[in-house]
Structure formats: C-alpha cells, structure tokens
Amino acid sequence: MNDDTPPSSGKDTSSDKPRASGIDRFWAELKRRKVFKVVGSYAVIAWLIIQVIVSVKNPLGLPSWADTVVILTLVLGFPACAVLAWVYDISKTGIERTKDQSDESSVTEFSPVDRLTIVLSVMAAVILLITSAYFVIGNRSETQTIAVLPFASIGEEADIQYLGDGIRDSLVTRLSRLKHLRIKSANIDSIGGDLGQLGLMLGVEVLCRGRIEKHGNAFEVVAELLETADGSIIWREQYSSQSESLLDIEGKVSEEIARQMGFELSENDEEQLTRASTANPAAYRLYLQGRYFWNRRTVEGFEASIGFYEDALKLDPNYALAHAGLAQTYLMILGWGIEEPIEVAQRIVDSAQTAISLDPSLAEPHAALGYFKTIYERDWDGAREEFLRSIELNNNYSSAHHWYAFLLMTKGDMRAAIAEIRLARDLEPLSPIINAEVGYFYLFNRQYQQAFDALLVAKRLDPNYRSTVAYLARAQALLGHRDEALKIIERFRVISPGDPRHNAYFATVLSLVGLDAEARSIYEDLKRYSETEYVPPGLLGVLAASFGDMDAAVEHFDSALDNRSLVLSWLRDPLLSDFHADDRYKAMMTDVGLDP
C-alpha cells in the first residue's frame, strides 16, 4: 500500500456532488422523452391544417363553422399530444411505453416550491391555449363577408340603370364603415342568375340584392338578404317614399343589413351607417349618374361623368363625394393619356384636397392622390402614405388596392404588386377590368401561364374589353402560340376601330410574332396622329422598342419624363429587357429615385 494514498473516510464521495433540483430533472426528462420535439411538430402541423381549411372552406362550400371546429379540435388535442409523448415512444419495434431511467438521478423528487412552479406553468399553458383559441375563433367569427349586387331598376324613364348601380355603390360605401365586415361588389349579369355559383365565385354565403321602381318622383325600394347555398331569404323589406327620402332609405337598409349580420351597433356605428353624403336629393341623383358613367371606363363616359359631377356641385358645393368623383375622373384622363398631363394635374389635386377637407373619412380622395403622386409627381413615399391612409379608412375599397399595385410595380416590387392586385380582385371578383389587370401584372412578372389563365377569366366576364384582348394576344405570343395570338389581334381590330392610340396596345405583340414591318407602320401612323392629338410619349417609346429602334424609344421616354406622363411602370416591361442593360435606362430610373 502506497503511503501517499489518503486514508478512506468510509463515505461515498459521489454523494457529495450537488444534485439537480426537481425542476431541472423534470425538464431533462421532458427532453429525454422527446416531448418538446413532438409538441413542436404538432404545432407546425396544426398551423398548416388551419391554413388549408381556411383556404378551401369557401371553394368547397363548407359551412361557416367548419374552421372553428377544426381550430378548437386542434387546441384540445395539444395537451393530449403532450401526455402521449410522455408515456409512449416510437422505436424500431413499434410504439411502446417509454422506459424509466434506472439510475437514482432520474427519480423526480419535488419540493413544495417545485410543485407550485409546475402547477402554475401548466395552468399558464392551458390559459394561453384557451386564450389563443378564443382570439383566433373570435376574430374569424367577427369578420363576416357579404356581396352586394346592383339593384334592378324599373321605371318609366328610358335609362335609370344608374339608380340600381348607385344604390349598390352607396350601400358598399356605408357598410364599409363597419370594421369587421368584408364587402364584395359584383354584377350578377356576369354569370346569370345562379346564386349558388355566384356565392361560390365570390366566396360569400350571404348576398344583398333588391330592386328600385320609379314612378314620377316616387320610389319604391325592395331590399333582401339571401343565403347563396339555397337562395332562401334571410330578410326582406319594402320601402316607399318620395325622391327626397331615397338617401334615408339607403341608411335604413344599411343599418338593417348590419343587424341581420349580427353586429351590435354603437351610436357611432349607427351614425356612420345612416349619415347622408348630401342633403340635396337632386345632387345625389346627379352624383349617381356621374359614378355610373365613370364606371364605363370610356372617353365618352369620362366626359359625361365630369358633367354630372359638376352639375351636382352646383346644387351642393360641399358635396365631398362629388369632389372625389371629379378627382378620380380627371385622374383616369391623366392615366389613360387622353389629355396633356399639365391640363388636368391641378384639377386632380384641388378636387381631392377639397373632398378631404369636407369629409376626412373618405377613402376615395386619398387613393386618387396616391395614384397621382405615382404617375405624375413621382413622390414615392407620399404616394405610399396616401394609399395606406385610404386602405386604413376603407379596406374594402378595391381601387385603392388596384392603384397601390401600380406604385409597387413602378418601384419594382412585383411580388407585393401582384398580392395587392389580387386583393383588389378578391373585392371585385367579377370585374373584367381588375381581372384583366391581374393578367397584366403576371405578364410583367414573366408568369405567362398564370397571366393567360387570369385573362381567360376576364374574357368570360367581358369578351370585348380592349385591354383583356390585347393582353391575351401578348400572353399567347409569349407562350409560343403564334396562330392564336394572330387570331386575337384580328379580333382586336374589330372591336377597337378608329383611334390610332388603341392600335398601340396590341401593336407590341406584332413583333413578338415576327411582324416588325406592320408594328413599325402602326408606329409611324401614331406619330403622325400625335401631331394633332395628344399621345402619351411612353406609349410611342414602348412601341418603338418592340421592333428594336431603341434610340427612338429613348427619345420618347425622355419626352414622357419631361411631360410627366405615365411611363415609369412601362419601363419595367419585360419586352424592354435589352434596354434594361443600357446605361440610359439606369440613368432614367436613378434620376427619379428608383432602383433600375
């Protein structure tokens, strides 16, 4: 025996090591039994299931409570999953009970403080689960969706269609003031009278429709809510009045719809729903006519719209919606290149700012200013602020999302732009204009098959809408379907005779199918036309670039920048790919504060 060896004390020195607390051993056991891994995987899978059920609920026609049941089931299954993970383990031989560790350190001995900590932790987890489920389910149940259709117009006058469309627009505007109501606008004529199909396409279970009959100065309005599944009537009411009470009727209908949808209305809600935009019934009818012609989206329609809005303002100079309508109409004249930008720019600003000063709650003038700042002032931050303000005031306003998408495209953020234009389409799923724009944005993002699919939908809604036909020809050409593209071009010639500016919209496709000479001929015709009528220089530039005359294209683009006409979003066009490598392109974009 070595004398240097210290004498044994006779005690187990291993017992001198500090032992882990009960809580530490408990957490170690949770890790050993893979509880954390299992519940984590469960949470991820549960989240994916919730996303799927929410996405397919409306297309599959599932009842409104389907997602609530799924979410509640998954929440209740969470603690059961944790218990099973503790008790059982998956091995090569199958599922078996998890074996206890034999060493003494695995024995979980808890002090009173340990027990209290575990109990409180479990209670906190349960409360968190229940609270999360409550908010998720509660928020889903609070946000409801309804589609408002135009009211049928019946009367002695030759053309009173504007009344039915106007009531629809007014109800949408009023109901949009409710925070948890998602409103969609549609024209049932797009697909006929099948309410079930309409409800499925719109993703709604409830429709509002009605009729208005006019006899002299008297109106009779019938409004109803229907279940799309079976067409059953939820609520129906008939109102009779003289013409000066039409605004009051709309307020009553809006309030009753909100109550039938289960909303508890505060005094402020009631005031917002029933508040009239003007006290002058004649001014109101003129505004509805202006709105009706604006929605036609034609040069003649814009001219008529301005006349009706101006007549309405003669009767009521403080009519904020009429001022907003004027701003939007002049904005379309600017955006469509109908007049020199300098001729209409100040009218847009003055009308929009007047509308805001008279009624700060309106979303329309802010959206108009946002688009104006995008295509004329090139104030990117200011445009974004105006769009976000408009969406904050009325998230159901499709034009705000539509025009905001153009700002995002101009800045080069195509992913966000497509998301925004699809939001606009979700609010107006049967709009030929917005469906065509969805296809246009996909074309700019080089998603040609998606563009083609979206444009087929737009074509079914309106086969004669010029933009749809022009974009569809381009999609076919880019997909390599030359003969189909040429057939569509011939169709465009039939529906769009006259104005040479219209030809430029399909002329860029000619080069894609090898008809450079014809594209150049249309370009020369358009240049001659521009000597007496205004033609957006950017349009000439894109056309020149399509058949390879880049020097001429750059000259037109420079002119457009000086002219402050629409051009910068067009410069992102994939057809200008060769130009994108040109230093002149990079200089143009940098000069206006954009990334090339």
Steps between C-alpha positions, in 0.01 A plus 500: 500500500629838398552725798408803290146372454263692724307289741144414405234682691258214456247730330367492138665808349254496212231614738695822552412617146221758493174344383287670236177654621167331434417756234831443317452121505142544377608708198778249427243223503278694260792522260585131538143400424502733193194689622630834371569355155156339474298801615708727274423280200136492604487880510648531148262240354203657676588841355520351148163328544341830609639679193366229269151493652471878484613501135265224377195575716325730253601324174378164639181654638576397860279649774613818676573311824739251336821689576384567858450127564839413351683765705327399823575132438867572438527713814339230717727240341813688606508383868401149394796496261735607783375224732534232233853621419593460869355150534588345164799487268543388139775240455604258226260243642205738506326715761583407858497656843799721572737326742590671827869566565632259764760730652405689812555839335195443283270477798301821506463628849328836526510746782180697578643793301568266203144369508354850513720609206388203285131551581519869418687426173239246391218739588669780304540273195133398513388864536725599208352226279143592588565871452667443164210286384253763618670778308553294185143370497359829619675701233390260230140510613500878533624563147212416270468525124211617286458573130287794391345482153357783291131561564277440199366831368139514382324817395349724238826674406694358207828462689503476879751219531723742687257487795545127554877517463507811719312338786744207489798737513345704781426192710857377450634840609279512809558138608875540450498717812446183708841373610426125492296479180669397175298623204517386140336665204383312192267505204283190487457542125859377462394141563122507485261431784666202672539626858683188611765541231524870570547440872770242429689734265478788744578286805195623693200338662280808504391726214321831509286591200181684425311720258402864468188613321450861399164649410522876458668630813405197710733210574434152627805312621506130584812361671575143604771275637531147365692183582707411194482126573128464438374848414292523816408849618655605832338843504284706266355848536310741279528879524285764333587867485529816298832567329638715779489199734714267287810582704312418820394167353861407427593581859219281635592212270868522604409499868265205462757298303754554778252382762399197295869410471517495880686824568433686822497862389627782716359850467801590288440198274139599450601856419761381247252267330215747474695821436407645160774627268280792394168649606408579140322207327545651152876534557506141618336375179747697292786347698363151433490576128858624512608185677315283250674655198840496676465125542462457124873582461468665160603845377137588442409367844762717669374810321140428605613422856670840538185675387280321755744557787528870419119531485474329839749748648299792367213378718720409798852652493588310821423157354827320586429185298437705186835676547665158545323377186640793301852423627470137393363584156776748423745242633379250238535766230861545614575129531342410168690772317183670377626854568833667572591431866551869574138566396345279768761471778386796707134400467581162652679652798241771561204261481661236722616744765160669507333162553736420788441839665123449481503135614829362642344153531484442122744247356446600136692831487800353681520217245475755218786703648705182543467413132562862398821509702600173331454592135546879507685631804718187543486548873542137602482547877209742472312262270546210741372710792189599306426140398546367851276776635232412246520130587490582870180700448338233283674168448210394276577769242632302204636799305742581785653151476489515119691827472734414787606198294619739228718687749657172609555396138660834419740451792584149375336300781302262278424248775328764712336652191341169404381443856335843498328461162370163614356668808318739267369202304382328819286805573359509146542143370273557200655826382633460144729799553672369812520143368673636189743690722585180689603349167698814414699482824577132443628590152737755652623236744562254214238259634345449161282196573353666811437811288323296235278328759404832664425658162271212401292583808496867401395405146203300629390803698528739204631366166512851350708681762796632299769450763400137554523423128837678462652329805365161392667535160828578673467203737439264208800638312728465801379143553602425140146478361553720193183409308278552804664839562433607141133402527464710812668795326241480224230496766651814652481680163126428489411623848736799502479695174573869467736654755860412397600502869303180544711324238816557705366273774520195276771619260777395743378142454564517126876493549465201730346304210748626240300788349749781560408683179134528600596614851724770350217612269263542795772693683539742208121550482491571872782754471308689232186486714695647792559817298133601550384289796669418828670161510695391812868502397562189707255307283698596190820401680386149589376450144832616350691273739284201400648498147851590616532875439647571841628848420149613403362328811741686729405830337131431572576388856693822567205697363261309728715575804503870410127489427431322833276248328467132582825325409700369796298185560524427125877515524480184714344313205682171425473592130765763578749245633768616253451858614537399866869435438541847350663770712231742381232288670695492824548877487127559442398290798768641729401858415146442630610315813434143386723194498568385140 
